[in-house]
């Protein structure tokens, strides 16, 4: 569940959260910036790079992000609340796809500014669909051209930028590479200019609205997505049954839900090797994230066609 930001009666209340008791400047800005685009253009990679830590899982496979996730960047004169969204896509035949589209589109309406992420030198019907949705919101749009490190020579970008500026009126165009940290540092300052004057909504040390339990489940799902063949990751999800600290270590029990019996065998692998490797890599990342040893146990269970059932999605923690 998303937590509502705390309410502030006046600027002084926000000051305690901005800089540990220092007063909030009168020109302090705080607001929401939604990161939107079609699947697999680098939205989650961009968020993680801006925050200098991983809050959203990433993989080369489209539709890895399934939830709306807040990433919070607090600086001396602004707090930017980034909203990482699932990729907006045209295929919405299953309940899961409809859920992801709803999560992304609702974020546009709630944001103060939208970051439209487009892969450099690439344009598709799905990109156009996202842009059409953005135009309807009548909010400022920053065009972020991702993966610019792959464009050689760089002069090829100019005609593409000109073409994009004919499609819509953007308040700024920022070519960058989140992976290479190229041209990234200017983006927060550009965003902040379009945020309302407001005290911060979150404490300065908070970087996401998501719980450790959510992060642990997502880590397991990421490792599965990275290891399994193309189609299977879209038919699985992860739910925690236990997450507790005991004797200085975390005890984590997770269930991997698949849609068919045949998928269960693939996830487990020959002699259980696939599941063991997923567990090993997930455990290492959890230990690094939570700063303590982790004992992780994984089970694989079948829930027929869970991704096409609104009720099953709610039971598995998807916000409908």
C-alpha positions as CSV (number, residue, x, y, z in Angstrom):
1,X,0.0,0.0,0.0
2,X,1.1,3.6,-0.7
3,X,1.4,5.7,2.5
4,X,-0.2,9.1,2.3
5,X,2.4,11.9,2.8
6,X,2.2,13.5,6.3
7,X,0.2,16.7,6.4
8,X,1.8,20.0,7.4
9,X,0.0,22.9,9.2
10,X,2.8,25.4,8.4
11,X,6.3,25.7,7.0
12,X,7.9,25.1,10.4
13,X,6.5,21.6,10.7
14,X,8.1,20.7,7.3
15,X,11.3,22.3,8.5
16,X,11.9,19.5,11.0
17,X,11.8,17.0,8.2
18,X,13.8,18.9,5.6
19,X,17.1,19.3,7.4
20,X,16.9,17.9,10.9
21,X,15.6,21.1,12.5
22,X,16.9,23.7,10.1
23,X,14.2,26.0,8.8
24,X,12.8,25.3,5.4
25,X,13.7,28.1,2.9
26,X,10.7,30.2,1.8
27,X,11.4,29.2,-1.8
28,X,11.5,25.4,-1.0
29,X,9.8,23.3,-3.6
30,X,8.2,19.9,-3.3
31,X,6.1,17.8,-5.7
32,X,5.5,14.8,-7.8
33,X,7.3,13.9,-11.0
34,X,5.9,10.8,-12.8
35,X,8.3,8.8,-15.0
36,X,6.2,7.5,-17.8
37,X,6.8,5.8,-21.2
38,X,6.3,2.5,-23.0
39,X,7.8,-0.7,-21.6
40,X,11.6,-1.1,-21.5
41,X,12.7,2.4,-22.2
42,X,14.7,2.7,-19.0
43,X,12.3,4.3,-16.5
44,X,13.4,2.2,-13.5
45,X,17.1,2.5,-14.4
46,X,16.6,6.3,-14.5
47,X,14.9,6.4,-11.1
48,X,17.7,4.3,-9.5
49,X,20.4,6.5,-11.0
50,X,18.7,9.7,-9.8
51,X,18.5,8.3,-6.2
52,X,21.9,6.7,-6.2
53,X,20.4,3.5,-4.9
54,X,18.1,0.8,-6.2
55,X,14.5,1.2,-5.2
56,X,12.9,-0.3,-8.4
57,X,13.9,-3.7,-9.9
58,X,15.2,-3.8,-13.4
59,X,15.7,-6.4,-16.1
60,X,16.0,-6.4,-19.9
61,X,12.5,-7.8,-20.2
62,X,9.6,-5.4,-20.9
63,X,6.9,-5.0,-18.2
64,X,9.2,-5.8,-15.3
65,X,7.8,-2.9,-13.3
66,X,4.2,-3.8,-12.2
67,X,3.6,-1.3,-9.4
68,X,3.6,2.4,-8.9
69,X,6.7,3.1,-6.8
70,X,7.7,6.4,-5.2
71,X,11.4,7.3,-5.1
72,X,12.2,10.4,-3.0
73,X,15.1,12.8,-3.7
74,X,15.6,15.4,-1.0
75,X,18.0,18.3,-1.6
76,X,18.6,21.6,0.3
77,X,16.1,23.5,-1.7
78,X,13.7,20.9,-3.0
79,X,12.2,17.4,-2.5
80,X,11.3,15.6,-5.7
81,X,8.9,12.7,-5.3
82,X,9.5,10.5,-8.4
83,X,6.7,8.1,-9.4
84,X,8.1,5.1,-11.2
85,X,5.3,3.6,-13.3
86,X,4.7,0.4,-15.3
87,X,5.2,0.8,-19.0
88,X,2.0,1.9,-20.8
89,X,1.3,-0.7,-23.5
90,X,-1.5,-1.4,-26.0
91,X,-2.0,-5.1,-25.2
92,X,-4.4,-5.2,-22.2
93,X,-6.1,-8.6,-22.6
94,X,-5.3,-9.8,-19.1
95,X,-6.2,-8.3,-15.8
96,X,-2.5,-7.8,-15.0
97,X,-2.0,-5.7,-18.1
98,X,-5.0,-3.6,-17.3
99,X,-3.8,-3.1,-13.8
100,X,-0.4,-1.9,-15.0
101,X,-2.0,0.6,-17.5
102,X,-4.3,1.9,-14.8
103,X,-1.4,2.4,-12.4
104,X,0.6,4.3,-15.0
105,X,-2.2,6.5,-16.3
106,X,-3.4,7.4,-12.8
107,X,0.1,8.7,-12.0
108,X,-0.1,11.2,-14.8
109,X,-3.2,12.9,-13.3
110,X,-1.6,13.1,-9.8
111,X,1.8,14.5,-10.9
112,X,3.0,18.1,-11.0
113,X,5.2,17.4,-13.9
114,X,5.6,14.3,-16.2
115,X,8.9,12.9,-17.5
116,X,8.2,11.3,-20.8
117,X,11.0,8.7,-21.4
118,X,11.7,7.8,-25.0
119,X,14.6,5.7,-26.3
120,X,16.9,7.8,-28.4
121,X,16.3,7.5,-32.1
122,X,13.3,5.2,-31.5
123,X,9.6,5.9,-32.0
124,X,6.6,3.5,-32.0
125,X,2.9,3.5,-31.8
126,X,3.1,2.7,-28.1
127,X,5.3,5.9,-27.7
128,X,2.6,7.9,-29.5
129,X,-0.1,6.4,-27.2
130,X,1.8,7.5,-24.1
131,X,2.3,11.0,-25.6
132,X,-1.4,11.3,-26.4
133,X,-2.2,10.4,-22.8
134,X,0.3,13.0,-21.5
135,X,-1.2,15.8,-23.7
136,X,-4.7,15.1,-22.2
137,X,-3.4,15.9,-18.7
138,X,-2.2,19.4,-19.7
139,X,0.7,19.3,-17.3
140,X,4.3,20.3,-18.1
141,X,6.2,17.5,-19.9
142,X,10.0,17.0,-19.9
143,X,11.1,14.8,-22.7
144,X,13.9,12.5,-21.5
145,X,15.8,10.8,-24.3
146,X,17.3,7.7,-22.8
147,X,20.2,5.5,-23.8
148,X,21.9,8.3,-25.6
149,X,25.3,6.5,-25.0
150,X,24.2,4.1,-27.8
151,X,23.9,6.9,-30.4
152,X,27.0,7.4,-32.5
153,X,27.8,9.9,-33.7
154,X,25.9,12.2,-31.4
155,X,24.9,14.5,-34.3
156,X,22.2,12.0,-35.2
157,X,20.3,13.2,-32.2
158,X,19.5,16.7,-33.6
159,X,17.0,15.6,-36.3
160,X,15.3,13.3,-33.8
161,X,14.9,16.1,-31.3
162,X,13.5,18.4,-33.9
163,X,11.0,15.7,-34.9
164,X,10.0,15.2,-31.3
165,X,9.5,19.0,-30.8
166,X,7.0,18.9,-33.7
167,X,5.0,16.2,-31.9
168,X,4.4,18.2,-28.7
169,X,5.4,21.2,-26.7
170,X,8.0,20.1,-24.1
171,X,9.2,22.4,-21.4
172,X,12.7,20.8,-21.8
173,X,14.4,18.1,-23.7
174,X,17.1,16.2,-21.9
175,X,19.2,13.5,-23.7
176,X,20.9,11.3,-21.1
177,X,22.2,7.9,-20.2
178,X,21.1,6.7,-16.8
179,X,23.4,3.7,-17.1
180,X,26.5,5.7,-17.9
181,X,25.4,8.7,-15.6
182,X,25.8,10.9,-18.6
183,X,24.0,14.3,-18.5
184,X,22.0,13.1,-15.5
185,X,23.0,15.7,-12.9
186,X,21.0,18.6,-14.5
187,X,17.7,16.8,-14.5
188,X,16.6,17.4,-10.8
189,X,17.2,21.1,-11.1
190,X,15.1,21.3,-14.3
191,X,12.3,19.3,-12.6
192,X,12.4,21.5,-9.5
193,X,11.6,24.7,-11.4
194,X,8.2,23.2,-12.2
195,X,7.2,22.0,-8.7
196,X,5.0,24.0,-6.3
197,X,6.3,26.0,-3.3
198,X,5.8,23.6,-0.5
199,X,7.6,22.1,2.6
200,X,8.8,18.5,2.1
201,X,6.3,15.6,2.3
202,X,8.7,13.0,3.6
203,X,11.7,12.9,6.1
204,X,15.1,13.7,4.4
205,X,16.3,10.1,5.0
206,X,13.3,8.4,3.4
207,X,14.0,7.2,-0.2
208,X,10.8,5.2,-1.0
209,X,7.3,4.6,0.1
210,X,7.7,0.9,-0.2
211,X,8.2,-1.4,2.8
212,X,11.2,-3.8,3.3
213,X,8.8,-6.7,2.7
214,X,7.8,-5.3,-0.7
215,X,11.4,-4.8,-1.6
216,X,12.3,-8.4,-0.6
217,X,9.5,-9.9,-2.7
218,X,10.6,-7.7,-5.7
219,X,14.2,-8.8,-5.3
220,X,13.1,-12.4,-5.7
221,X,11.0,-11.6,-8.7
222,X,13.8,-9.7,-10.3
223,X,16.2,-12.7,-10.0
224,X,13.5,-15.0,-11.5
225,X,13.0,-12.6,-14.4
226,X,16.7,-12.4,-15.1
227,X,17.1,-16.2,-15.2
228,X,13.9,-17.5,-16.8
229,X,13.1,-17.7,-20.5
230,X,11.2,-14.8,-22.2
231,X,7.5,-15.7,-21.6
232,X,7.5,-17.2,-18.1
233,X,8.3,-14.1,-16.0
234,X,4.9,-12.7,-16.9
235,X,3.1,-15.6,-15.4
236,X,4.7,-15.5,-12.0
237,X,4.6,-13.3,-8.9
238,X,6.1,-13.4,-5.4
239,X,4.4,-13.1,-2.0
240,X,6.0,-13.1,1.4
241,X,4.7,-15.4,4.1
242,X,7.3,-14.4,6.7
243,X,9.6,-11.5,7.2
244,X,11.0,-11.1,10.7
245,X,14.3,-10.6,12.6
246,X,15.6,-13.2,14.9
247,X,19.0,-13.5,16.5
248,X,20.4,-10.7,14.4
249,X,19.3,-12.1,11.0
250,X,16.3,-11.8,8.8
251,X,14.1,-14.8,8.3
252,X,12.3,-14.5,4.9
253,X,9.8,-17.1,3.5
254,X,8.5,-16.4,0.0
255,X,6.0,-18.1,-2.3
256,X,6.5,-18.0,-6.0
257,X,3.1,-18.2,-7.6
258,X,2.9,-19.5,-11.2
259,X,-0.1,-20.2,-13.4
260,X,0.5,-23.7,-14.6
261,X,2.0,-26.9,-13.3
262,X,4.5,-27.0,-16.1
263,X,5.8,-23.6,-15.1
264,X,6.5,-24.9,-11.6
265,X,9.0,-27.4,-12.9
266,X,10.8,-24.8,-14.9
267,X,11.1,-22.4,-12.0
268,X,12.5,-25.2,-9.8
269,X,14.8,-26.5,-12.5
270,X,16.7,-29.8,-12.8
271,X,17.4,-31.1,-9.3
272,X,16.2,-27.8,-7.8
273,X,19.3,-25.9,-9.3
274,X,17.3,-23.1,-10.8
275,X,15.5,-22.2,-7.6
276,X,18.7,-22.6,-5.5
277,X,20.5,-20.1,-7.8
278,X,17.6,-17.6,-7.6
279,X,17.6,-18.0,-3.8
280,X,21.3,-17.5,-3.5
281,X,21.4,-14.3,-5.6
282,X,18.3,-12.9,-3.9
283,X,19.7,-13.6,-0.5
284,X,23.0,-11.8,-1.3
285,X,21.1,-8.7,-2.5
286,X,18.8,-8.7,0.5
287,X,21.7,-9.0,2.9
288,X,23.4,-6.0,1.3
289,X,20.2,-3.9,1.3
290,X,19.1,-4.7,4.9
291,X,22.6,-4.8,6.4
292,X,22.3,-8.2,8.1
293,X,22.4,-11.9,7.3
294,X,19.3,-13.3,5.6
295,X,17.9,-16.8,5.8
296,X,15.7,-17.2,2.7
297,X,13.3,-20.0,1.9
298,X,11.4,-20.3,-1.4
299,X,8.4,-22.4,-2.4
300,X,6.7,-22.6,-5.8
301,X,3.0,-23.0,-5.9
302,X,0.3,-23.0,-8.7
303,X,-2.6,-20.6,-8.8
304,X,-4.3,-21.1,-12.2
305,X,-4.5,-18.0,-14.4
306,X,-3.9,-15.7,-11.4
307,X,-2.8,-12.8,-13.7
308,X,-6.2,-12.7,-15.4
309,X,-8.2,-12.6,-12.2
310,X,-9.0,-9.3,-10.5
311,X,-9.6,-11.1,-7.2
312,X,-6.4,-13.0,-7.3
313,X,-4.4,-9.8,-8.1
314,X,-5.9,-8.2,-5.0
315,X,-5.1,-11.2,-2.9
316,X,-1.5,-11.1,-4.1
317,X,-1.1,-7.5,-3.2
318,X,-1.7,-5.7,-6.4
319,X,-3.5,-2.3,-6.0
320,X,-6.6,-2.3,-8.2
